[in-house]
């Protein structure tokens, strides 16, 4: 779905008007390149379609309110100094509560005469001052002044679009918690009340309700057989007996209906040991299929883990995976092994195969663990991070960072990857000292900057950003 941005072209009466027309053309071409829909005053609505007076602000606010459901964010464009009150009044009257990006054009040294000068360098400061006074949160470009057609601003815009996706996705997110957390895992405790206060709701269901529905389904039902076909088309099942595939298919159908009935965005599931004891399979493959379809699913009822998956999916515009900070990688201080038994989305596993879970099998029998995936994640970019509810402090906290997935040798089973993180020991010191979970989320992107901006600036959460981007 294409992103829609409201655009405010700030103008000021004693600065050159022709700069507004040129800016509109430049932004229109940029939006076409990014496939962004623009909502802005037309040149017939105000002087050249800019916002200068309070009357202009009211017109622009009325237009924004008309498209409230469509607008994902607002871009403030300052071709000249702009009118700080007009810009702020527009946002106050529209009351959209979406991310805002402030852009200002640079001046050229040979164009500082009254008919050519911009002074947007100064005007941006005034606009931001007014937004700050009004309590309107906003984002800034990397360079104080920048042309929309520049490479620098294209990066700013890409980041801002990611911020919009994350913020708008998290506000009103609906999560599903299937079953109770594993009794041995206090680490995945969380506060529903804190999440609800921040616009994230959790719908729960007992695993027994799924069991009752699965038991009523016939194995030869056409719907069940179609789902078996989807599963075997998704990943190699050459070594999987028919019965676990049928059980997985039934579970997938029941889970899908429950998600549809409750309009859920993501799920966290009790994946052991009741699943194996009552259903005779692992649900990992089904969870992987959902994550691949941008419906992230986390194991061990890790609700804040799946919320992180959802946020990273939105930021990176690609599937996320919940993993364990699992092992050191030999003696390399900046590398470690990421592992789960596993349910990672197919995009992480080029050699994906439906297998068993040997470790869990020692408790429930390996024959009851078909459905766990095997596969190695190849080299590529990495964004990692974690959200948690700090109940004692009454707040939501996060850490994020960028790194790399490597092609280093790794001989083991399950879903696995080798990660390189600059100054890894300090990151792990932070994870341990701040009481974070042993689960972390990974995404094949470099989107930590956008996540930090979304979490900290717009959601009001405490964020630790470990380092900056490195080459993959």
MARGU-967594 format. One record per residue (C-alpha): x, y, z; residue number from 1; residue in three letters; chain. Coordinates in steps of 0.1 Angstrom, whole numbers, plus 2048, in hexadecimal, padded with zeros to 3 digits. Layout:
// MARGU-967594
  east  north   up    n  res  chain
     X      Y    Z  NUM  ALA      A
...
This chain:
// MARGU-967594
  east  north   up    n  res  chain
   800    800  800    1  UNK      A
   80E    822  7F6    2  UNK      A
   817    83B  811    3  UNK      A
   804    85C  813    4  UNK      A
   814    87B  821    5  UNK      A
   805    89C  828    6  UNK      A
   81B    8B8  81C    7  UNK      A
   81D    8DC  829    8  UNK      A
   830    8F4  813    9  UNK      A
   839    910  82B   10  UNK      A
   83A    933  81C   11  UNK      A
   841    956  82A   12  UNK      A
   834    976  81A   13  UNK      A
   855    989  816   14  UNK      A
   869    96C  807   15  UNK      A
   868    961  7E2   16  UNK      A
   848    94E  7D9   17  UNK      A
   856    93E  7BA   18  UNK      A
   86A    927  7D1   19  UNK      A
   84A    916  7DB   20  UNK      A
   841    90C  7B8   21  UNK      A
   863    8FD  7B2   22  UNK      A
   861    8EA  7D3   23  UNK      A
   83F    8DB  7CA   24  UNK      A
   84D    8CE  7A9   25  UNK      A
   86C    8BF  7BA   26  UNK      A
   857    8AE  7D5   27  UNK      A
   83E    8A1  7BC   28  UNK      A
   85A    891  7A8   29  UNK      A
   869    882  7C8   30  UNK      A
   847    874  7D4   31  UNK      A
   842    864  7B2   32  UNK      A
   863    853  7B6   33  UNK      A
   85A    845  7D8   34  UNK      A
   836    83D  7CE   35  UNK      A
   829    855  7E9   36  UNK      A
   807    865  7E7   37  UNK      A
   807    88A  7EF   38  UNK      A
   7EC    89E  802   39  UNK      A
   7F2    8C3  7FF   40  UNK      A
   7E1    8E4  7F7   41  UNK      A
   7DF    8EA  7D1   42  UNK      A
   7EC    90A  7C2   43  UNK      A
   7C8    917  7BF   44  UNK      A
   7C1    911  7E4   45  UNK      A
   7DA    92A  7F1   46  UNK      A
   7F6    93F  7E4   47  UNK      A
   809    924  7CF   48  UNK      A
   7FB    909  7E6   49  UNK      A
   811    915  803   50  UNK      A
   808    91A  828   51  UNK      A
   80E    93D  833   52  UNK      A
   7F0    94C  845   53  UNK      A
   7D8    93E  85F   54  UNK      A
   7BE    93B  844   55  UNK      A
   7D6    925  830   56  UNK      A
   7DD    910  84F   57  UNK      A
   7B8    90A  853   58  UNK      A
   7B4    900  82F   59  UNK      A
   7D1    8E8  831   60  UNK      A
   7C5    8D9  852   61  UNK      A
   7A2    8D4  844   62  UNK      A
   7B2    8C1  827   63  UNK      A
   7C7    8AC  83E   64  UNK      A
   7A9    8A3  853   65  UNK      A
   796    898  834   66  UNK      A
   7B2    87F  82D   67  UNK      A
   7B9    877  852   68  UNK      A
   7B5    851  84D   69  UNK      A
   7CE    851  82F   70  UNK      A
   7E9    868  83B   71  UNK      A
   807    855  84A   72  UNK      A
   81D    873  852   73  UNK      A
   823    898  84A   74  UNK      A
   840    8A8  837   75  UNK      A
   846    8CD  83E   76  UNK      A
   858    8DD  820   77  UNK      A
   869    8FE  825   78  UNK      A
   874    90D  803   79  UNK      A
   879    92E  816   80  UNK      A
   877    939  83A   81  UNK      A
   853    92E  83C   82  UNK      A
   839    93A  855   83  UNK      A
   83E    928  876   84  UNK      A
   81B    930  883   85  UNK      A
   80A    924  863   86  UNK      A
   81D    903  864   87  UNK      A
   816    8FD  888   88  UNK      A
   7F2    907  886   89  UNK      A
   7EC    8EF  869   90  UNK      A
   7F8    8D2  87E   91  UNK      A
   7E6    8DD  89E   92  UNK      A
   7C5    8E1  88B   93  UNK      A
   7C9    8C0  877   94  UNK      A
   7D2    8AD  897   95  UNK      A
   7DE    88F  883   96  UNK      A
   7F6    880  89C   97  UNK      A
   80D    872  882   98  UNK      A
   833    876  87D   99  UNK      A
   83F    897  86F  100  UNK      A
   85F    89E  85B  101  UNK      A
   86D    8C1  859  102  UNK      A
   881    8C9  839  103  UNK      A
   892    8EB  830  104  UNK      A
   8A2    8F5  80F  105  UNK      A
   8C6    901  80F  106  UNK      A
   8D1    923  802  107  UNK      A
   8EB    927  7E7  108  UNK      A
   906    940  7EC  109  UNK      A
   901    951  7CB  110  UNK      A
   8DB    954  7D0  111  UNK      A
   8D8    969  7F0  112  UNK      A
   8C7    987  7E0  113  UNK      A
   8A3    990  7EC  114  UNK      A
   893    97F  7CE  115  UNK      A
   8A6    95E  7D2  116  UNK      A
   8AF    959  7F7  117  UNK      A
   89D    93E  80B  118  UNK      A
   8A8    942  830  119  UNK      A
   898    91F  836  120  UNK      A
   8B7    918  84B  121  UNK      A
   8A9    930  865  122  UNK      A
   884    92A  85E  123  UNK      A
   888    905  866  124  UNK      A
   893    90E  889  125  UNK      A
   875    924  88E  126  UNK      A
   85D    909  881  127  UNK      A
   86C    8EF  898  128  UNK      A
   869    907  8B6  129  UNK      A
   844    90C  8AF  130  UNK      A
   83E    8E6  8AC  131  UNK      A
   851    8E1  8CC  132  UNK      A
   83C    8FB  8DE  133  UNK      A
   81C    8EA  8D1  134  UNK      A
   828    8C7  8DD  135  UNK      A
   828    8BA  8B9  136  UNK      A
   843    89F  8B4  137  UNK      A
   858    8A2  895  138  UNK      A
   876    893  883  139  UNK      A
   894    8A4  874  140  UNK      A
   8A9    89E  855  141  UNK      A
   8CD    893  858  142  UNK      A
   8D9    8B4  84A  143  UNK      A
   8CA    8D4  857  144  UNK      A
   8C2    8E0  834  145  UNK      A
   8BE    8C8  816  146  UNK      A
   8AE    8C7  7F4  147  UNK      A
   892    8AD  7F0  148  UNK      A
   8A3    8A0  7D0  149  UNK      A
   8C4    899  7E2  150  UNK      A
   8D0    876  7EC  151  UNK      A
   8D2    882  810  152  UNK      A
   8AD    88B  811  153  UNK      A
   8A3    86B  7FF  154  UNK      A
   8B3    858  81C  155  UNK      A
   8A1    870  834  156  UNK      A
   880    868  823  157  UNK      A
   885    843  823  158  UNK      A
   88C    843  848  159  UNK      A
   86E    859  84E  160  UNK      A
   857    842  83B  161  UNK      A
   864    825  850  162  UNK      A
   85D    83A  870  163  UNK      A
   839    840  863  164  UNK      A
   834    81B  85D  165  UNK      A
   840    812  880  166  UNK      A
   82E    82D  893  167  UNK      A
   80D    829  881  168  UNK      A
   810    803  884  169  UNK      A
   817    802  8A9  170  UNK      A
   7FB    81A  8B2  171  UNK      A
   7DE    803  8B3  172  UNK      A
   7F1    7E3  8AD  173  UNK      A
   7DE    7C3  8B7  174  UNK      A
   7F2    7A6  8C3  175  UNK      A
   7E6    782  8CB  176  UNK      A
   7F4    76D  8E7  177  UNK      A
   7ED    748  8E2  178  UNK      A
   7F0    733  901  179  UNK      A
   804    738  921  180  UNK      A
   829    741  921  181  UNK      A
   841    724  927  182  UNK      A
   842    71E  94D  183  UNK      A
   868    71F  94D  184  UNK      A
   869    741  93B  185  UNK      A
   863    75E  952  186  UNK      A
   878    772  938  187  UNK      A
   85A    777  922  188  UNK      A
   844    787  93C  189  UNK      A
   835    7A8  931  190  UNK      A
   81C    7C2  93B  191  UNK      A
   7FB    7C3  927  192  UNK      A
   7F2    7E3  939  193  UNK      A
   811    7F6  92E  194  UNK      A
   80C    7EA  90A  195  UNK      A
   7E7    7F5  90B  196  UNK      A
   7F1    817  918  197  UNK      A
   806    81B  8F9  198  UNK      A
   7EB    810  8E1  199  UNK      A
   7F5    7EB  8DE  200  UNK      A
   7DA    7D2  8E7  201  UNK      A
   7DE    7AD  8EE  202  UNK      A
   7C3    792  8E8  203  UNK      A
   7C8    771  8F9  204  UNK      A
   7BC    74E  8F3  205  UNK      A
   7C2    72D  905  206  UNK      A
   7D3    712  8F0  207  UNK      A
   7B8    6FA  8FA  208  UNK      A
   79F    70D  8E4  209  UNK      A
   7B5    706  8C6  210  UNK      A
   7B8    6E2  8D0  211  UNK      A
   792    6DE  8D1  212  UNK      A
   78F    6ED  8AE  213  UNK      A
   7AB    6D8  89F  214  UNK      A
   79C    6B8  8AD  215  UNK      A
   77B    6BF  89A  216  UNK      A
   78C    6C4  878  217  UNK      A
   78F    6A7  860  218  UNK      A
   7B1    69F  851  219  UNK      A
   7A3    69A  82E  220  UNK      A
   790    6BB  82E  221  UNK      A
   798    6CE  80F  222  UNK      A
   7A2    6ED  823  223  UNK      A
   7BA    6D9  838  224  UNK      A
   7C9    6C9  819  225  UNK      A
   7CD    6EA  808  226  UNK      A
   7E0    6F7  826  227  UNK      A
   7F6    6D9  826  228  UNK      A
   7FF    6E1  802  229  UNK      A
   807    705  80C  230  UNK      A
   81F    6F8  827  231  UNK      A
   831    6E0  811  232  UNK      A
   834    6FA  7F6  233  UNK      A
   842    713  80F  234  UNK      A
   85F    6FC  81B  235  UNK      A
   86D    6DA  814  236  UNK      A
   85A    6BF  827  237  UNK      A
   86B    6A1  818  238  UNK      A
   873    691  83A  239  UNK      A
   852    69A  84C  240  UNK      A
   837    680  852  241  UNK      A
   814    688  846  242  UNK      A
   803    68B  868  243  UNK      A
   818    6A8  875  244  UNK      A
   811    6BB  855  245  UNK      A
   7EC    6B6  85A  246  UNK      A
   7EE    6C2  87E  247  UNK      A
   802    6E1  873  248  UNK      A
   7E8    6E8  858  249  UNK      A
   7CB    6E6  871  250  UNK      A
   7DD    6FC  889  251  UNK      A
   7E4    715  86E  252  UNK      A
   7BF    717  864  253  UNK      A
   7B3    71B  888  254  UNK      A
   7CE    736  88F  255  UNK      A
   7C6    749  86F  256  UNK      A
   7A1    74A  877  257  UNK      A
   7A7    756  89A  258  UNK      A
   7BE    772  88D  259  UNK      A
   7A4    77C  874  260  UNK      A
   788    77C  88D  261  UNK      A
   79D    793  8A4  262  UNK      A
   7AE    7A8  889  263  UNK      A
   7D0    7A0  897  264  UNK      A
   7F1    7AD  889  265  UNK      A
   808    794  89A  266  UNK      A
   809    776  8B1  267  UNK      A
   81E    767  8CD  268  UNK      A
   818    742  8D2  269  UNK      A
   81E    727  8EC  270  UNK      A
   833    712  8D6  271  UNK      A
   83E    6F8  8F0  272  UNK      A
   838    6E0  901  273  UNK      A
   812    6DE  8FF  274  UNK      A
   813    6E2  8DA  275  UNK      A
   827    6C2  8D6  276  UNK      A
   815    6AE  8F1  277  UNK      A
   7F2    6B7  8E4  278  UNK      A
   7F7    6BD  8BF  279  UNK      A
   815    6A7  8B7  280  UNK      A
   828    6C1  8A3  281  UNK      A
   83A    6E2  8A5  282  UNK      A
   828    701  898  283  UNK      A
   849    712  88D  284  UNK      A
   842    70E  867  285  UNK      A
   820    71E  86B  286  UNK      A
   82F    73B  87E  287  UNK      A
   84A    73F  864  288  UNK      A
   82F    740  848  289  UNK      A
   81C    75C  85B  290  UNK      A
   83C    770  861  291  UNK      A
   845    76E  83C  292  UNK      A
   822    77C  834  293  UNK      A
   829    79A  84B  294  UNK      A
   814    78B  868  295  UNK      A
   831    786  880  296  UNK      A
   82F    769  898  297  UNK      A
   845    764  8B7  298  UNK      A
   84C    745  8CB  299  UNK      A
   849    73F  8F1  300  UNK      A
   82C    759  8F4  301  UNK      A
   846    775  8F1  302  UNK      A
   82D    792  8ED  303  UNK      A
   846    7AE  8EE  304  UNK      A
   85C    79A  8D8  305  UNK      A
   841    798  8BD  306  UNK      A
   83A    7BD  8C1  307  UNK      A
   85F    7C3  8B9  308  UNK      A
   85C    7AC  89B  309  UNK      A
   83E    7C0  88F  310  UNK      A
   850    7E1  894  311  UNK      A
   870    7D5  882  312  UNK      A
   85B    7C7  866  313  UNK      A
   84B    7E9  861  314  UNK      A
   86C    7FB  862  315  UNK      A
   87F    7E3  84C  316  UNK      A
   862    7DB  835  317  UNK      A
   86C    7B6  837  318  UNK      A
   865    799  84F  319  UNK      A
   874    797  871  320  UNK      A
   87F    77A  887  321  UNK      A
   880    774  8AC  322  UNK      A
   8A2    764  8B6  323  UNK      A
   8B7    75B  8D4  324  UNK      A
   8D7    76D  8DC  325  UNK      A
   8E4    749  8DD  326  UNK      A
   90A    743  8DB  327  UNK      A
   92B    753  8D8  328  UNK      A
   93C    74F  8B6  329  UNK      A
   95E    740  8BF  330  UNK      A
   974    75C  8CD  331  UNK      A
   967    778  8B7  332  UNK      A
   95B    793  8D0  333  UNK      A
   944    7A4  8B6  334  UNK      A
   933    784  8A9  335  UNK      A
   919    76D  8B7  336  UNK      A
   901    751  8AD  337  UNK      A
   8DB    759  8AA  338  UNK      A
   8C6    73A  8AD  339  UNK      A
   8A3    72C  8B1  340  UNK      A
   894    70A  8AB  341  UNK      A
   884    71A  895  342  UNK      A
   869    72F  885  343  UNK      A
   87B    74A  871  344  UNK      A
   86A    758  852  345  UNK      A
   874    748  831  346  UNK      A
   887    767  826  347  UNK      A
   8A1    75F  841  348  UNK      A
   8A5    73B  836  349  UNK      A
   8B0    735  812  350  UNK      A
   8B5    710  81A  351  UNK      A
   894    70C  82E  352  UNK      A
   888    6E9  837  353  UNK      A
   86E    6DC  84F  354  UNK      A
   880    6C7  869  355  UNK      A
   87E    6BF  88E  356  UNK      A
   88A    6D0  8AF  357  UNK      A
   8A5    6B9  8BE  358  UNK      A
   8A8    6CB  8DF  359  UNK      A
   882    6CD  8E5  360  UNK      A
   880    6A9  8D9  361  UNK      A
   894    69D  8F7  362  UNK      A
   875    6A6  90C  363  UNK      A
   857    6A0  8F6  364  UNK      A
   865    687  8DD  365  UNK      A
   875    692  8BC  366  UNK      A
   858    682  8A9  367  UNK      A
   841    69D  8B8  368  UNK      A
   857    6BA  8AC  369  UNK      A
   852    6B9  887  370  UNK      A
   84B    6DC  87B  371  UNK      A
   86B    6ED  888  372  UNK      A
   87E    6FD  86C  373  UNK      A
   8A3    6F8  862  374  UNK      A
   8B7    712  84F  375  UNK      A
   8D4    72A  84F  376  UNK      A
   8D1    74F  84A  377  UNK      A
   8E9    75D  830  378  UNK      A
   8FF    77C  833  379  UNK      A
   8ED    79D  831  380  UNK      A
   8E3    7BC  844  381  UNK      A
   8D6    7B9  868  382  UNK      A
   8C0    7CF  87E  383  UNK      A
   8BB    7C0  8A1  384  UNK      A
   8A8    7CC  8BF  385  UNK      A
   88F    7C6  8DB  386  UNK      A
   871    7D6  8EC  387  UNK      A
   869    7CF  910  388  UNK      A
   850    7DA  929  389  UNK      A
   861    7E7  949  390  UNK      A
   845    7E1  962  391  UNK      A
   858    7EE  980  392  UNK      A
   860    80F  96F  393  UNK      A
   83F    811  95D  394  UNK      A
   84E    815  93A  395  UNK      A
   856    804  919  396  UNK      A
   87B    802  911  397  UNK      A
   88E    7F7  8F2  398  UNK      A
   8B0    7F1  8E3  399  UNK      A
   8B8    7F2  8BE  400  UNK      A
   8D7    7F0  8A8  401  UNK      A
   8E5    7E7  886  402  UNK      A
   8FE    7CC  87E  403  UNK      A
   903    7B1  864  404  UNK      A
   8FB    78C  85F  405  UNK      A
   91A    77A  853  406  UNK      A
   922    75A  83F  407  UNK      A
   939    74D  85A  408  UNK      A
   939    727  85E  409  UNK      A
   91F    71A  876  410  UNK      A
   917    6F5  87A  411  UNK      A
   8F8    6EE  88E  412  UNK      A
   8D2    6E8  88A  413  UNK      A
   8B3    6FD  88A  414  UNK      A
   8B1    722  87F  415  UNK      A
   8D3    731  882  416  UNK      A
   8E7    750  879  417  UNK      A
   908    761  881  418  UNK      A
   905    785  88A  419  UNK      A
   920    7A0  88C  420  UNK      A
   919    7BD  8A3  421  UNK      A
   933    7D8  8AA  422  UNK      A
   93D    7D8  8CF  423  UNK      A
   926    7BB  8D6  424  UNK      A
   932    7B7  8FA  425  UNK      A
   925    7D9  903  426  UNK      A
   903    7D2  8F2  427  UNK      A
   900    7B2  906  428  UNK      A
   90B    7C4  926  429  UNK      A
   8EE    7DC  920  430  UNK      A
   8D6    7BF  919  431  UNK      A
   8E0    7AE  939  432  UNK      A
   8E3    7CC  94F  433  UNK      A
   8C1    7DA  944  434  UNK      A
   8AF    7B8  949  435  UNK      A
   8A5    7B2  925  436  UNK      A
   898    790  918  437  UNK      A
   8AF    777  908  438  UNK      A
   89A    77A  8E8  439  UNK      A
   8A4    794  8CE  440  UNK      A
   894    79D  8AD  441  UNK      A
   8A6    79F  88C  442  UNK      A
   89D    7AE  86B  443  UNK      A
   8B1    7AD  84A  444  UNK      A
   8B4    7D3  847  445  UNK      A
   8C6    7F1  857  446  UNK      A
   8A9    802  867  447  UNK      A
   8B4    809  88B  448  UNK      A
   8B4    82F  885  449  UNK      A
   88F    82E  87B  450  UNK      A
   886    817  898  451  UNK      A
   897    82E  8B1  452  UNK      A
   885    84C  8A3  453  UNK      A
   863    83B  8A3  454  UNK      A
   867    82C  8C6  455  UNK      A
   877    84A  8D7  456  UNK      A
   869    869  8C6  457  UNK      A
   846    85D  8BE  458  UNK      A
   83E    841  8D6  459  UNK      A
   850    850  8F3  460  UNK      A
   864    831  8FC  461  UNK      A
   886    82F  90A  462  UNK      A
   89F    823  8F0  463  UNK      A
   8C4    818  8F0  464  UNK      A
   8D2    81A  8CD  465  UNK      A
   8F2    805  8CC  466  UNK      A
   90A    814  8B4  467  UNK      A
   903    81E  890  468  UNK      A
   900    80E  86F  469  UNK      A
   91C    7F7  862  470  UNK      A
   921    7E8  840  471  UNK      A
   912    7C6  83D  472  UNK      A
